[in-house]
Amino acid sequence: MDTVPFLAHQIREALATLPAASEQWVLGASSKLGKVMNASALLALLASVAPMMPAVDMTVYQPGTHIAPSPLPPPGPSSQGEEIIRQFVGLSRSTEWNLVDKIQFEGDTFEPEGIVRLGHDRYFVSAGEWTVPRSTTTSGEGFAHMIVFDGKGRRVADATITEPGDPEYHGGGIDYDGTYLWATLAQYRPDSTATLVRMRPDTLQPEPLLRIADHMGAVVHDVSTGNILTLSWGARSASLWNLQYKAEALPAFTAPRAVIKNPSHYTDYQDCKFLGHSQRYGFRPVMLCSGITNLYGTTIGGVALVDVGSMVPLFEVPLTMMSDRGVLVTKNPMDVALVNGKMRLFFLPDERNSTLYVYEAA
């Protein structure tokens, strides 16, 4: 048993049963600290130490280089959400797009599923390596990776974040809240199982939070409310969670606080980014999602502004740009940011040999 995570878990469980006034512990004179420590502060300390364990099978390609920026930047999408929304709702299907940057990512990227841009010089990519093909009745085998690239596409680190033989090896779309990367690890088939995890960008050590009795892909985290939204296979429904409410002890499954049916059948969302509570939409929580849909031999792609609470698309636009390998850019990961005051969309559509396509509206 890992002592520090176990102690952090025990303290968290104890705090849940205590009134706020009781969360003050006095360490005795024999303590080396010899001072009063708040229990919540101790928990935070332990939580900060726990991820210092080595990430699972981490390969560092640039020794001496920080994996993540220090200090960590704020989450770009949610910290710039209102202006991103203002520019996004000005788009249409006739909007012309300029390819402002194209960055070849170094090495095998397997199948990219989610991307987070941390500042101008780091990209975190959730990717799946498939070693045994799946079928209609089996999940196959493989590994989930979190791969880090610098702003020029050079590989910084690659962490294998699942164990050999783990059936939940499919990492979905990812989100970043200023402290953690949020992800789901799921069996690679619908109507299966998943685990919600978070990890610090500087360690890439996954922290399992709760288990889910369904396949889950993309995830977003609303820091202000603690709500977490995960999307099912094809984003046909969404499940709402909140860690302020006690989850079942692992490996038992936790029931979601709500399941929300997706009323839109236009796009199967692959990757989403939380944009905050939008003034334009009555301070409702909103997210930006991208994806594709295959219909009658035709693949269509698009990006949508989505109400987190209802899954209703508030505004959506089709995108027809293709990668150099003939794939719609919205097929896999997406991120969004303001750069020099203009909204940029970041796409990583191709598998194994991936190029990042960065677009601005003309």
C-alpha positions as CSV (number, residue, x, y, z in Angstrom):
1,M,0.0,0.0,0.0
2,D,1.3,3.5,-0.9
3,T,1.4,5.2,2.5
4,V,1.0,8.9,1.5
5,P,-2.1,8.4,-0.7
6,F,-3.6,6.1,1.9
7,L,-3.1,8.7,4.6
8,A,-4.6,11.4,2.4
9,H,-7.6,9.2,1.7
10,Q,-8.1,8.5,5.4
11,I,-7.9,12.2,6.3
12,R,-10.3,13.1,3.5
13,E,-12.8,10.5,4.9
14,A,-12.4,11.9,8.4
15,L,-12.9,15.4,7.3
16,A,-16.2,14.5,5.6
17,T,-17.6,13.5,9.0
18,L,-16.4,16.6,11.0
19,P,-17.9,20.0,11.3
20,A,-15.8,22.8,9.9
21,A,-15.0,24.0,13.5
22,S,-13.4,20.6,14.2
23,E,-10.9,20.8,11.4
24,Q,-8.1,22.1,13.6
25,W,-5.6,19.7,15.0
26,V,-2.9,20.6,17.6
27,L,0.3,18.7,17.2
28,G,1.9,17.9,20.6
29,A,5.1,19.2,22.0
30,S,6.8,16.1,20.8
31,S,6.1,17.0,17.2
32,K,8.9,18.4,15.2
33,L,6.6,21.0,13.8
34,G,5.5,22.2,17.3
35,K,2.7,24.4,15.9
36,V,-0.9,24.3,15.1
37,M,-1.8,22.8,11.7
38,N,-5.2,22.9,10.0
39,A,-6.4,19.5,8.9
40,S,-7.4,20.7,5.5
41,A,-3.9,22.2,5.0
42,L,-2.3,18.8,6.0
43,L,-4.5,17.1,3.5
44,A,-3.4,19.5,0.8
45,L,0.2,18.9,1.8
46,L,-0.2,15.1,1.5
47,A,-2.1,15.5,-1.8
48,S,0.8,17.5,-3.1
49,V,3.3,14.9,-2.0
50,A,1.4,11.9,-3.3
51,P,1.9,12.6,-7.0
52,M,5.6,12.7,-6.5
53,M,5.7,9.0,-7.0
54,P,7.1,8.2,-10.4
55,A,4.5,8.1,-13.2
56,V,3.9,4.7,-14.7
57,D,6.6,3.9,-17.2
58,M,7.7,7.5,-17.8
59,T,10.2,8.2,-20.6
60,V,11.7,11.6,-20.6
61,Y,13.1,12.7,-23.9
62,Q,14.6,16.1,-22.8
63,P,16.4,15.5,-19.6
64,G,16.7,18.6,-17.5
65,T,13.6,20.2,-19.1
66,H,10.4,20.7,-17.1
67,I,7.6,18.5,-18.2
68,A,5.1,21.3,-17.5
69,P,5.5,25.1,-17.3
70,S,6.3,26.4,-13.8
71,P,4.3,28.0,-12.5
72,L,1.3,26.4,-14.1
73,P,-0.6,28.8,-16.4
74,P,-4.4,29.4,-15.9
75,P,-6.7,27.3,-18.0
76,G,-6.7,29.2,-21.3
77,P,-10.3,28.3,-22.5
78,S,-12.1,29.1,-19.2
79,S,-9.9,32.1,-18.3
80,Q,-10.6,33.6,-21.8
81,G,-14.1,32.1,-22.2
82,E,-16.2,35.1,-22.7
83,E,-14.1,36.5,-25.6
84,I,-13.8,33.0,-27.1
85,I,-17.6,32.7,-27.1
86,R,-18.0,36.2,-28.5
87,Q,-15.8,35.4,-31.5
88,F,-17.1,31.8,-31.9
89,V,-20.8,32.9,-32.3
90,G,-19.7,35.3,-35.0
91,L,-18.7,32.3,-37.2
92,S,-20.9,30.7,-39.9
93,R,-20.6,27.8,-42.4
94,S,-19.3,30.3,-44.9
95,T,-16.4,31.5,-42.6
96,E,-13.0,31.2,-44.3
97,W,-10.2,29.8,-42.2
98,N,-6.5,30.6,-42.3
99,L,-4.0,27.9,-41.4
100,V,-1.7,30.0,-39.2
101,D,0.6,27.2,-38.0
102,K,1.3,23.5,-38.7
103,I,3.5,21.6,-36.3
104,Q,4.7,18.1,-36.9
105,F,4.7,16.1,-33.6
106,E,7.7,13.9,-33.1
107,G,7.5,10.1,-32.9
108,D,4.6,7.7,-32.8
109,T,1.4,9.4,-31.4
110,F,-0.7,6.2,-31.5
111,E,-4.3,7.3,-31.7
112,P,-4.6,10.8,-30.2
113,E,-7.9,11.4,-28.3
114,G,-7.5,14.7,-26.4
115,I,-5.2,17.7,-26.3
116,V,-4.5,20.5,-23.8
117,R,-2.3,23.5,-24.6
118,L,-0.4,24.8,-21.6
119,G,1.0,28.1,-22.5
120,H,2.8,28.6,-25.9
121,D,5.4,25.8,-25.4
122,R,3.6,22.7,-24.1
123,Y,1.0,20.3,-25.5
124,F,-0.3,17.4,-23.6
125,V,-1.9,14.6,-25.7
126,S,-4.0,11.8,-24.5
127,A,-3.4,8.8,-26.8
128,G,-4.3,5.1,-27.1
129,E,-1.9,2.4,-28.1
130,W,-3.7,-0.7,-29.3
131,T,-1.8,-4.0,-29.0
132,V,-4.7,-6.5,-29.5
133,P,-7.6,-5.5,-31.7
134,R,-11.0,-5.1,-30.1
135,S,-14.2,-6.8,-31.4
136,T,-17.9,-6.4,-30.9
137,T,-17.7,-8.4,-27.7
138,T,-14.2,-7.8,-26.4
139,S,-12.2,-4.7,-25.4
140,G,-8.9,-5.8,-27.0
141,E,-5.7,-4.8,-25.2
142,G,-3.5,-1.7,-25.1
143,F,-2.2,1.2,-23.1
144,A,-3.2,4.7,-22.5
145,H,-0.5,7.4,-22.9
146,M,-0.1,11.0,-21.9
147,I,2.5,12.4,-24.3
148,V,4.0,15.9,-23.9
149,F,5.4,18.0,-26.7
150,D,7.0,21.4,-26.8
151,G,5.9,24.3,-29.0
152,K,8.0,23.0,-31.9
153,G,6.6,19.5,-31.8
154,R,9.6,17.9,-30.1
155,R,8.8,15.1,-27.7
156,V,9.3,16.0,-24.0
157,A,7.9,13.0,-22.2
158,D,5.7,9.9,-22.7
159,A,3.9,8.4,-19.7
160,T,2.1,5.1,-20.0
161,I,-0.7,5.7,-17.5
162,T,-2.3,2.2,-17.5
163,E,-0.9,-1.2,-16.4
164,P,-0.4,-4.2,-18.7
165,G,-3.6,-6.1,-19.0
166,D,-5.8,-3.3,-17.7
167,P,-9.1,-3.5,-19.7
168,E,-9.6,0.2,-19.2
169,Y,-6.9,1.4,-21.5
170,H,-8.7,3.9,-23.6
171,G,-8.0,7.6,-22.7
172,G,-10.6,10.0,-24.0
173,G,-10.7,13.8,-24.4
174,I,-9.0,15.8,-21.7
175,D,-9.5,19.1,-19.8
176,Y,-7.3,21.3,-17.7
177,D,-8.5,23.4,-14.7
178,G,-5.3,25.2,-13.7
179,T,-4.1,22.5,-11.4
180,Y,-5.0,19.1,-12.9
181,L,-5.5,17.4,-16.2
182,W,-8.8,15.5,-16.1
183,A,-9.3,12.3,-18.1
184,T,-11.3,9.1,-18.3
185,L,-9.8,5.6,-18.8
186,A,-12.3,3.3,-20.3
187,Q,-12.7,-0.1,-22.0
188,Y,-12.6,0.5,-25.8
189,R,-16.2,-0.4,-26.5
190,P,-19.6,1.1,-25.7
191,D,-21.7,0.1,-22.6
192,S,-18.6,-1.0,-20.7
193,T,-16.7,0.7,-17.8
194,A,-14.5,3.6,-17.1
195,T,-12.5,5.3,-14.3
196,L,-12.4,9.1,-13.8
197,V,-8.8,10.2,-13.1
198,R,-6.9,13.4,-12.7
199,M,-3.2,14.1,-12.8
200,R,-0.8,17.0,-12.2
201,P,0.9,18.1,-15.4
202,D,4.3,18.0,-13.8
203,T,4.1,14.3,-12.8
204,L,1.5,12.7,-15.0
205,Q,0.6,10.3,-12.2
206,P,-3.1,9.4,-12.5
207,E,-5.2,9.6,-9.4
208,P,-8.3,7.4,-9.6
209,L,-11.3,9.2,-8.3
210,L,-14.3,7.1,-9.1
211,R,-15.5,4.2,-11.3
212,I,-18.3,4.4,-13.8
213,A,-20.5,1.6,-15.1
214,D,-20.3,2.8,-18.7
215,H,-17.7,3.8,-21.3
216,M,-16.7,7.5,-21.0
217,G,-14.7,9.7,-23.3
218,A,-14.4,13.5,-23.0
219,V,-14.5,15.2,-19.6
220,V,-14.7,18.8,-18.4
221,H,-14.3,20.2,-14.9
222,D,-16.1,23.3,-13.5
223,V,-13.9,24.5,-10.7
224,S,-16.4,27.0,-9.3
225,T,-19.1,24.3,-8.6
226,G,-17.0,21.2,-8.5
227,N,-19.2,19.6,-11.2
228,I,-17.5,17.2,-13.6
229,L,-19.2,16.2,-16.9
230,T,-18.2,13.0,-18.8
231,L,-19.4,12.0,-22.2
232,S,-20.5,8.5,-23.2
233,W,-19.6,6.6,-26.4
234,G,-20.3,8.9,-29.3
235,A,-21.4,11.6,-26.7
236,R,-25.0,10.3,-26.9
237,S,-25.4,11.1,-23.2
238,A,-23.5,12.9,-20.5
239,S,-23.0,12.0,-16.8
240,L,-22.7,14.6,-14.1
241,W,-20.5,14.1,-11.0
242,N,-19.3,16.2,-8.1
243,L,-16.5,15.2,-5.8
244,Q,-18.0,17.1,-2.9
245,Y,-20.3,14.1,-2.6
246,K,-18.7,10.9,-1.4
247,A,-17.9,8.4,-4.1
248,E,-18.1,4.7,-3.6
249,A,-14.8,3.1,-2.4
250,L,-12.8,1.8,-5.4
251,P,-13.3,-0.5,-7.3
252,A,-17.1,-0.2,-6.7
253,F,-19.0,1.9,-9.2
254,T,-20.4,5.3,-8.3
255,A,-23.8,6.4,-9.6
256,P,-23.8,9.8,-11.4
257,R,-25.8,12.6,-10.0
258,A,-27.6,13.0,-13.3
259,V,-27.5,11.5,-16.8
260,I,-28.3,13.9,-19.6
261,K,-29.4,12.8,-23.0
262,N,-27.7,14.6,-25.9
263,P,-30.5,16.2,-27.9
264,S,-28.2,16.8,-30.9
265,H,-27.4,14.1,-33.4
266,Y,-25.1,16.2,-35.5
267,T,-21.7,15.6,-34.1
268,D,-20.2,12.9,-31.9
269,Y,-18.0,15.0,-29.6
270,Q,-14.5,13.7,-29.3
271,D,-12.8,16.4,-27.1
272,C,-14.3,19.3,-25.1
273,K,-13.0,22.3,-23.2
274,F,-14.7,24.1,-20.3
275,L,-15.3,27.8,-21.1
276,G,-16.7,28.9,-17.8
277,H,-20.1,30.5,-16.9
278,S,-21.0,32.7,-19.8
279,Q,-22.6,36.1,-19.2
280,R,-24.0,35.9,-22.8
281,Y,-26.0,32.8,-21.8
282,G,-27.2,33.9,-18.4
283,F,-24.1,32.6,-16.6
284,R,-24.7,29.0,-17.5
285,P,-21.7,26.7,-17.7
286,V,-20.7,26.1,-21.3
287,M,-18.0,24.1,-23.1
288,L,-16.6,23.9,-26.6
289,C,-16.7,20.5,-28.2
290,S,-15.5,19.1,-31.6
291,G,-16.0,15.9,-33.4
292,I,-17.2,14.0,-36.4
293,T,-20.2,11.9,-37.5
294,N,-20.3,9.2,-40.2
295,L,-23.5,9.2,-42.1
296,Y,-24.2,7.0,-45.2
297,G,-20.6,6.9,-46.2
298,T,-20.0,10.6,-45.6
299,T,-18.0,12.0,-42.7
300,I,-19.0,15.5,-41.4
301,G,-17.2,17.5,-38.8
302,G,-18.0,20.4,-36.6
303,V,-17.4,22.4,-33.5
304,A,-20.2,23.3,-31.0
305,L,-20.7,25.6,-28.0
306,V,-22.7,23.4,-25.6
307,D,-24.7,24.0,-22.4
308,V,-23.0,21.8,-19.8
309,G,-26.2,21.4,-17.8
310,S,-28.5,20.3,-20.7
311,M,-26.1,19.2,-23.5
312,V,-28.1,21.6,-25.7
313,P,-25.9,23.1,-28.5
314,L,-26.0,26.9,-28.2
315,F,-24.2,27.5,-31.4
316,E,-22.4,25.2,-33.9
317,V,-20.5,25.4,-37.1
318,P,-19.5,22.8,-39.6
319,L,-15.8,22.6,-40.5
320,T,-14.5,21.0,-43.7
321,M,-10.8,21.5,-43.4
322,M,-8.8,18.3,-44.1
323,S,-5.3,17.2,-42.9
324,D,-2.6,16.5,-45.4
325,R,-3.5,12.8,-45.0
326,G,-7.1,13.4,-46.0
327,V,-8.8,13.4,-42.6
328,L,-11.2,15.9,-41.3
329,V,-9.4,18.1,-38.7
330,T,-12.1,17.6,-36.1
331,K,-11.7,13.9,-36.0
332,N,-9.7,13.7,-32.8
333,P,-8.3,16.2,-30.3
334,M,-9.2,19.9,-30.1
335,D,-8.2,22.9,-28.0
336,V,-9.0,26.6,-28.2
337,A,-7.1,29.7,-27.1
338,L,-6.9,33.4,-27.6
339,V,-3.5,34.4,-29.3
340,N,-2.9,38.1,-29.8
341,G,-6.6,38.7,-29.3
342,K,-7.8,36.2,-31.9
343,M,-9.5,32.9,-31.3
344,R,-7.4,29.9,-32.5
345,L,-8.5,26.3,-32.8
346,F,-5.9,23.5,-32.4
347,F,-6.5,20.1,-34.1
348,L,-4.6,16.9,-34.1
349,P,-6.5,14.6,-36.4
350,D,-4.1,12.0,-37.7
351,E,-3.1,8.8,-36.0
352,R,0.5,7.5,-35.5
353,N,2.1,10.3,-37.5
354,S,0.4,13.5,-36.3
355,T,0.6,17.1,-37.3
356,L,-1.0,19.9,-35.2
357,Y,-3.2,22.2,-37.4
358,V,-3.8,25.7,-36.0
359,Y,-6.6,27.8,-37.5
360,E,-7.9,31.4,-37.2
361,A,-11.0,32.7,-38.8
362,A,-10.2,35.0,-41.7
